């Protein structure tokens, strides 16, 4: 069983959110996510459930058309095939543990890559 901490895995990137993989199997994937102020995982809708546990900071988790303000200690679960995204507030870092089951495919992350490339939270609706 892997054992670690957010402190041990912590890495930040000034260009985009960063993750540190903690565990992966055919059934689940666990990552620690680190967001500088304003950084985000763009909105996408993979065929996997995700549980996001905020460890520190503040931000927003998008679930379909609903935006949930989140802070340390909050847990948000988004069902498979539901649009989701994570964004740190503009004035705070955000650290969270994200568990996806099953792990999303590489193709399901195309909207994430597109949103990062364009610098937009919701690549389906926002322009650069």
MARLO-378370 format. One record per atom (N, C-alpha, C): x, y, z. Coordinates in steps of 0.02 Angstrom, whole numbers, padded with zeros to 5 digits, always signed. Layout:
MARLO-378370
XYZ ...
END
This chain:
MARLO-378370
+00042-00059+00000 +00000+00000+00000 +00045+00062+00000 +00034+00108-00048 +00073+00170-00048 +00054+00214+00012 +00103+00246+00041 +00090+00293+00095 +00133+00354+00082 +00103+00413+00087 +00139+00475+00075 +00101+00532+00109 +00121+00593+00095 +00085+00651+00122 +00086+00705+00069 +00041+00753+00076 +00041+00810+00030 +00106+00849+00036 +00134+00853+00096 +00197+00887+00105 +00253+00852+00066 +00255+00786+00069 +00308+00748+00035 +00302+00752-00041 +00242+00757-00067 +00230+00757-00139 +00229+00827-00170 +00226+00878-00129 +00214+00947-00152 +00263+00971-00205 +00235+00992-00262 +00273+01027-00314 +00225+01077-00346 +00250+01136-00358 +00211+01187-00392 +00244+01205-00457 +00204+01225-00506 +00228+01246-00572 +00196+01313-00586 +00236+01362-00604 +00208+01428-00617 +00164+01430-00679 +00173+01382-00725 +00137+01382-00788 +00068+01350-00785 +00061+01296-00745 -00002+01259-00742 -00005+01219-00678 -00065+01192-00663 -00072+01151-00603 -00024+01092-00608 -00004+01065-00551 +00039+01006-00552 +00009+00951-00511 +00026+00889-00529 +00001+00832-00492 +00059+00785-00477 +00049+00747-00425 +00096+00694-00407 +00056+00630-00399 +00069+00581-00442 +00033+00518-00439 +00052+00478-00377 +00001+00456-00341 +00012+00418-00280 -00002+00344-00291 -00053+00330-00332 -00074+00261-00344 -00113+00257-00409 -00105+00201-00444 -00144+00188-00504 -00152+00113-00513 -00214+00093-00528 -00229+00024-00546 -00280+00028-00603 -00305-00029-00624 -00357-00029-00675 -00422-00001-00648 -00429+00001-00581 -00492+00022-00549 -00492+00093-00522 -00433+00120-00506 -00431+00187-00475 -00364+00221-00487 -00366+00287-00481 -00306+00329-00486 -00310+00381-00431 -00254+00392-00396 -00252+00441-00342 -00194+00488-00356 -00209+00554-00356 -00157+00604-00366 -00164+00659-00314 -00108+00689-00296 -00109+00750-00257 -00104+00807-00307 -00149+00856-00302 -00151+00912-00348 -00130+00976-00314 -00089+01015-00349 -00063+01078-00322 -00076+01134-00372 -00110+01186-00349 -00131+01240-00393 -00105+01306-00365 -00069+01344-00405 -00053+01413-00388 -00118+01454-00394 -00121+01514-00366 -00182+01554-00373 -00204+01560-00446 -00268+01547-00458 -00297+01553-00525 -00286+01494-00571 -00244+01446-00552 -00233+01388-00595 -00292+01340-00591 -00298+01297-00642 -00358+01255-00646 -00345+01190-00685 -00390+01142-00673 -00399+01084-00716 -00459+01102-00759 -00451+01108-00825 -00507+01128-00866 -00567+01080-00863 -00625+01107-00877 -00686+01068-00877 -00682+01012-00929 -00700+00952-00908 -00703+00893-00951 -00752+00844-00920 -00770+00792-00956 -00821+00745-00931 -00802+00673-00946 -00751+00647-00911 -00731+00578-00923 -00781+00527-00895 -00772+00466-00915 -00816+00411-00893 -00791+00382-00828 -00777+00426-00779 -00755+00403-00713 -00783+00449-00660 -00795+00421-00602 -00814+00460-00543 -00751+00493-00517 -00758+00551-00485 -00700+00582-00452 -00722+00606-00383 -00677+00596-00335 -00686+00624-00268 -00628+00672-00257 -00645+00734-00239 -00595+00786-00228 -00598+00806-00155 -00543+00796-00119 -00539+00815-00049 -00489+00873-00044 -00515+00931-00025 -00473+00990-00019 -00434+00987+00046 -00369+00992+00040 -00326+00990+00099 -00310+01060+00125 -00300+01107+00079 -00286+01176+00099 -00304+01223+00043 -00314+01286+00061 -00329+01337+00012 -00404+01342-00003 -00419+01381-00055 -00489+01391-00075 -00493+01391-00151 -00553+01374-00175 -00563+01372-00247 -00634+01354-00264 -00642+01327-00324 -00708+01307-00350 -00702+01239-00383 -00752+01197-00371 -00758+01134-00408 -00822+01139-00449 -00815+01132-00514 -00873+01132-00559 -00901+01062-00562 -00967+01056-00555 -01003+00992-00561 -01062+01007-00606 -01057+00988-00671 -01110+01006-00718 -01114+01082-00722 -01173+01109-00709 -01183+01182-00711 -01174+01214-00642 -01158+01175-00591 -01152+01200-00523 -01079+01212-00506 -01065+01270-00476 -00998+01284-00452 -00999+01283-00376 -00959+01239-00347 -00955+01231-00275 -00894+01268-00249 -00903+01321-00208 -00845+01351-00175 -00818+01299-00126 -00751+01291-00124 -00721+01241-00080 -00665+01271-00040 -00654+01241+00018 -00600+01261+00063 -00575+01199+00099 -00523+01207+00138 -00493+01152+00174 -00545+01110+00211 -00541+01044+00201 -00587+00997+00233 -00647+00979+00191 -00661+01016+00136 -00719+01000+00094 -00706+00940+00049 -00759+00903+00036 -00756+00845-00008 -00812+00854-00060 -00794+00847-00124 -00843+00851-00177 -00836+00788-00219 -00893+00755-00234 -00894+00696-00276 -00933+00713-00339 -00903+00697-00397 -00936+00709-00461 -00941+00643-00497 -01002+00627-00518 -01014+00563-00552 -00985+00562-00623 -00972+00503-00647 -00947+00492-00715 -00991+00527-00766 -00959+00550-00820 -00991+00582-00877 -01023+00649-00860 -01007+00676-00801 -01029+00742-00781 -00971+00791-00790 -00985+00848-00821 -00932+00897-00831 -00905+00919-00764 -00838+00922-00759 -00806+00942-00697 -00742+00979-00711 -00723+01020-00664 -00660+01056-00667 -00644+01081-00597 -00581+01099-00587 -00559+01123-00522 -00519+01187-00534 -00532+01239-00494 -00496+01302-00503 -00480+01332-00435 -00417+01352-00427 -00397+01388-00366 -00422+01460-00370 -00440+01488-00313 -00458+01559-00312 -00398+01601-00335 -00412+01661-00358 -00359+01704-00384 -00310+01728-00331 -00329+01721-00267 -00286+01746-00214 -00261+01692-00167 -00266+01628-00187 -00245+01574-00141 -00222+01512-00179 -00173+01479-00151 -00154+01413-00177 -00209+01364-00156 -00211+01308-00191 -00259+01255-00176 -00221+01189-00179 -00232+01147-00128 -00203+01080-00128 -00260+01030-00115 -00261+00977-00155 -00316+00929-00150 -00291+00859-00168 -00327+00809-00143 -00317+00740-00163 -00375+00722-00208 -00360+00696-00268 -00411+00678-00317 -00408+00603-00329 -00465+00570-00321 -00470+00498-00332 -00520+00487-00389 -00497+00457-00444 -00541+00441-00500 -00548+00366-00507 -00609+00345-00522 -00623+00274-00529 -00675+00263-00584 -00657+00226-00636 -00590+00203-00654 -00549+00262-00680 -00483+00252-00688 -00442+00306-00714 -00466+00329-00783 -00467+00394-00795 -00488+00418-00862 -00437+00397-00915 -00461+00391-00976 -00416+00373-01031 -00379+00435-01054 -00327+00425-01092 -00289+00481-01120 -00334+00524-01164 -00376+00493-01204 -00421+00531-01249 -00470+00573-01209 -00492+00549-01151 -00539+00587-01110 -00507+00651-01081 -00441+00653-01082 -00406+00712-01057 -00390+00762-01112 -00411+00749-01174 -00401+00798-01229 -00429+00867-01211 -00490+00872-01183 -00515+00939-01165 -00471+00973-01112 -00440+00934-01068 -00396+00963-01017 -00335+00993-01052 -00305+00955-01096 -00247+00981-01133 -00265+01043-01174 -00325+01042-01206 -00347+01098-01246 -00358+01160-01202 -00389+01151-01145 -00400+01207-01099 -00335+01237-01074 -00287+01194-01059 -00222+01218-01036 -00187+01256-01093 -00189+01227-01152 -00157+01259-01210 -00186+01328-01222 -00252+01334-01217 -00286+01398-01230 -00289+01443-01169 -00274+01416-01110 -00277+01455-01049 -00347+01471-01026 -00395+01424-01039 -00465+01435-01020 -00490+01377-00976 -00529+01395-00926 -00558+01346-00880 -00608+01301-00915 -00651+01328-00957 -00701+01289-00992 -00689+01294-01067 -00649+01248-01095 -00630+01253-01166 -00689+01246-01214 -00747+01224-01191 -00804+01217-01235 -00839+01284-01247 -00833+01330-01199 -00871+01392-01204 -00830+01456-01203 -00769+01454-01177 -00730+01516-01170 -00684+01523-01229 -00675+01585-01249 -00624+01600-01300 -00561+01622-01265 -00507+01623-01303 -00441+01642-01274 -00440+01715-01255 
END
